[in-house]
Amino acid sequence: MAIKKRDNSDSRIASLRVQDKEYNELYRKWRIDHKKDYGFYFLDNSDELTYRDGEGFITESPEAGERSAFTEIHSLLAKFLLIYTLLNYFDWFMANIVPALGDSVPFFYDLLRFISSSEQLSVAYDYITKILIRVPPLFYLLSKVRMPKKIILTSKIRNKPLFNICVPMALLTFAIATLLSNVQYVAASFMGVNPNHYLWIPIDGTCRRLIILLIVVIIPILSETVHHGILLQILKQFGDEYALILTSVIAALTTENYNSFLFIFTVMLVTGFFVVRSGSILTGFLMRIIISGGVYFLTALRDSGVPYGTYITITAATLLICIIIGFTAVTSFILRHSGKISLPLYKMYLDSRERLMCCLSNPTVIMWLTLTFTLMILKVKLL
C-alpha cells in the first residue's frame, strides 16, 4: 500500500489562496527579510515548507524549526499581552480605587480641568483610557514584527459573494452570541456573581454621541486591527484554524467584562473566519460595528428604565428577527456558493498537546495568565 506523502507546502495555509498576488508576495517577503525571523518560509526554488533560525534554513528537522518559531512568537505575544494587561490594571485602579480616595488625589482630574461639565470629563476619560490600553501594545508589537501595513490591513475583497452576506451573518452571530451569554449569565448568577455590565448613558446629546462612537465604532476597529490584523497574520503560519481559535481566546480573556467571555469568543471566531475567507479586514470592521451596535442598543434599552417585561419582549423580538435574516441569507448562500465558505484545515508539524506544552512552559505566558486571572477576580462583583 502506497504511503501518502505529507503535504509540506505552503498550500497548507489555505488563507493564502484567497489573497491577491500582491499580498502573497508581501507576506512571503516579510517572512524572509529579517535576520531573526518569526517563523517559516520556503526553500529557494522549491515548494517545500521549512523554517529558518535567523541565520539560514532548517531543512533536516522542520519539527524543531516549528517548535522554535512557535516558542519565539508566543513569547513575543505574551509580552504584548503583558503590556495590555498592566494598562488594564491602571484603568481598573483609576475607576475603582481613585474615586474611593476622594479629594486626596485630584491629580488626574486636574489634567482635564479645562473641561467644564462632569459628563465631558467622563467622556474624555473614557476616550483616553480605552485608547491608551490598546494603542501602546499595538505599537510595541508592530515595532517587533515590522509587518507591512498592507498585510495587517488587507483591504482587497477577494471573495465578494461571502462579503455580501457579512451583514446578515453579523446579525445571526449577534443573536447566537447573545443567547450564549445568557447561559453564562445564569451560571454566574447561580454562583453568586453579579453578571450585569452596566452602561453609562450621558444626558448631554454630544457626549452621548461621542460615547456611541467610541463603543460602536472606534473600539471594534481597534480590536479588529489588533486581533484579526496583526495577531491573525502572525499566527496563521501555524494553520488558519489555530490562528482563529487562539485570537478568539485572547480576545475573550482580555475583554473588560469577563461575564461576556462566550459572547466575545463566538463573535471573534465568526468574524475572524470571514476575514480569512473573504481576504479583507474590512469584512471584520463591518461585522464588528454591526454587532457592537446591537449590543449597545440592547444594553442601553435595559439601563434606560423601561419596564422589565417590555425589555424582554423587545430583546426577544430583536434576536428572532436577526436569526431569521441571518439564517435565510446563510442558507441561500450555501446552496448557491458552497465552495466559497469552506476553509480546508491542514495539520502542521506540532500537534495540539505539543503546542499547549510549549505555551504552558513559557514563563512570560504563565506571568500573563496569572495577571489576567487575578484581574478577573478583582473585577468580580458579588450579588
Buried (B, 14 or more C-beta within 10 A) or exposed (E): EEEEEEEBEBEBBBBBEBBEEEBBEBBBEBBEEEEEBBBBBBEEEEEEBBBBBEEEBBEEEBEEBBBBBBBBBBBBBBBBBBBBBBBBBEBBEBEEEBEEEEEEBEEEBEEEEEBEEEBBBBBBBBBBBBBEBBBBBBEBBBEBBEBBEBBBBBEEBBBEEBBBBBBBBBBBBBBBBBBBBBEBBEEBBEEEBEBBBEBBBBEEEEBBEBBBEBBBBBBBBBBBBBBBBBBBBBBBBBBBBBBBBBBBBBBBBBBBBBBBBBBBBBBBBBBBBBBBBBBBBBBBBBBBBBBBBBBBBBBBBBBEEEEEEEBEEBBEEBBEEBBBBBBEBBEEBBEEBEEBBEBEEBEBBBEEEBBEEBBEEBEBBEBBBEBBEEBEEEBBEEE
